Amino acid sequence: MNYALKQIPEEDHGKAGGKRAVERIEEIEAIARATDAQCRTWQWLKNFTALGVGGPVAAIIYPSTMAGAARLVESLRQAGIRWRALGHGTSILASDEVHDYVVISLRLLDERLTFEDERVRVHAGYSLPALVQAAVERGLWGLEGLSGISGGIGGALKMNAGTRGHEIWHVVEEISLAYEGEVRSVPAAEVLMEDGQTCLSDDDLILAATFKLAPGDPEEIKAEMDRLCDERLAAQPTGAGIASRIFKDAEADSTGRIIDQLGLKGKTHGGARVSETHAEFIVNEGGATAEDVFELTDMIRERAKREHGLDLEYEIDVWRDETE
């Protein structure tokens, strides 16, 4: 694509005398102030991820405008300070260690949700369920298949949320990215690849998206939304604890059936458990650590490789501090 962010060169990591991000808190706070953003230092990621695990991070920064977010990313790049986009934390498995980088959240952007005929423009920190509901109420087809998926717009775009035939990118017309301190608009056609995935990397900060929808009857759209939502919720664990889907389905079979065949349904480690009803999910029963989850996922991957020759891939975004 034309506007991909440049990765921070290896020689720029740990600029300012070789200091780590956790030793540059005052500098990070100054960058946030200069870009009209709020900065909260030394935050526990377990308080911001749906699975409820994750160690402390140097800072979480909340830009107030898209222009400010673009300047923020460029300032961090020039300073050699690594960053990651948090979204709503619904698809993140963060390790228990100290995370030596900055996290950016777009949830406090002051950009409004705007409808113009069959198009809707929304910032990346906006709630996906709220967008789906707003589109259905206006009698617009295209987003109803995303009902029941939690999280924000940016995360949904990154993960290409949705089931086959209802993926979010099917109705994306244009996105806005942070690029060299500016907001750049990019047609969806320049981002999408032939396999339906995108060429976006972790160094691309999505700021907003424009969706092209189709008019229809609100009652009919709502009925279809409810049907698809019920199907999705029926495939998720219920009861106590919070759960996240961990692995992508293998080409040969669903991950849930593979894990069931391995006899690992209900397997526990610490406060984490493989769901007995939907084995592709791991449940935090309360007090689980990321290490508990990694112990289970490592066991599942090792057994799947040894007994079925399968290399299970994470569907969830794994965050580890890779400084060393």
Buried (B, 14 or more C-beta within 10 A) or exposed (E): BEBBBEEBEEEBBBBEEEEBBBBBBEBBBBBBEEBBBEBBBEBBBBEBBBBBBBBBBBBBBBBBBBBBBBBBBBBBBEBBBBBBBBBBBBBBBBBBBBBBBBBBBBBEBEBEBEBEEBBBBBBBBBBBBEBBBBBBEBBBBBBBBBBBBBBBBBBBBBBBBBEEEBBBBBBBBBBBBBBEBEBBEBBBEEBBEEEEEBEBEEBBBBBBBBBBBEEBEBEEBBEBBBEBBEEBEEBBBEEEBBBBBBBEBBEEEBBBBBBBBBEBBEBBBBBBBBBBBBBBBBBBBEEBBBBBBBBBBEBBBEBBEEEBEBEBEEBBBBBBBEBE
